[in-house]
């Protein structure tokens, strides 16, 4: 993803602190990412040696993380089948089948609620690199 930004300050280690701008077509709906929204101040690599106050084009890359995959897909599967197995052990009588299924679905709902809360709180990490002066 490419964005327009202003260089706020330059560091001696080849990075710069930048402030991101809105796209020209941005209507301010709030759907953009919470981490790199317009007005965000982030640190970016500065291979073009942009100076303080320069307008620059910045390329942002989202870093891969297994956390969203685990919370959205793997945890619900584990909770459902784990609840099913646990229910079969706990309710081993003749009428225990429906109780085991009910326990599995309860644990599935709990894991889906946990995934929803995680989605609201999760902030992905981005790396930024200045690609040219605007």
C-alpha positions, 0 to 999 in steps of 0.5 A, spaced: 500 500 500 502 506 498 501 513 501 503 520 501 506 523 508 510 528 510 517 527 514 517 530 521 524 528 523 530 524 520 534 520 525 542 518 524 540 511 523 537 512 516 530 512 518 525 518 518 519 519 523 513 521 518 506 523 518 501 520 513 496 523 509 489 522 507 488 519 499 485 524 495 479 520 494 478 519 502 471 521 504 473 520 512 469 514 512 473 510 518 474 504 514 482 504 513 486 501 518 486 503 525 494 502 525 496 506 519 490 511 518 491 518 516 495 522 521 499 516 524 506 518 526 510 512 524 518 510 523 520 509 516 526 507 512 529 513 508 533 510 503 532 517 498 535 521 504 528 525 504 529 531 509 525 534 514 518 537 511 519 534 505 513 530 502 514 523 500 511 517 497 511 511 502 510 504 501 507 500 507 507 492 508 503 488 513 507 484 517 505 476 517 502 474 524 499 467 526 495 470 531 489 472 527 489 465 524 489 462 530 484 466 533 479 466 527 480 458 525 484 454 529 481 455 536 474 454 534 476 448 531 480 446 537 474 448 542 469 444 538 472 438 538 475 438 544 468 440 547 465 434 544 471 429 546 470 432 553 463 431 553 463 424 551 468 423 557 464 427 562 457 424 560 458 417 558 451 415 560 446 413 554 443 420 554 450 423 554 450 424 546 446 431 546 450 433 552 456 432 549 454 436 543 451 442 547 458 442 551 461 443 544 457 448 541 457 452 548 465 452 547 465 454 540 461 460 542 466 462 547 471 461 542 467 465 537 466 471 542 474 471 544 475 471 536 471 477 536 474 481 542 481 479 539 479 482 532 477 489 535 483 489 540 489 486 535 493 492 531 497 489 525 504 491 525 507 495 519 514 496 516 514 503 512 519 505 507 520 512 503 520 510 496 520 517 493 520 524 494 513 527 492 
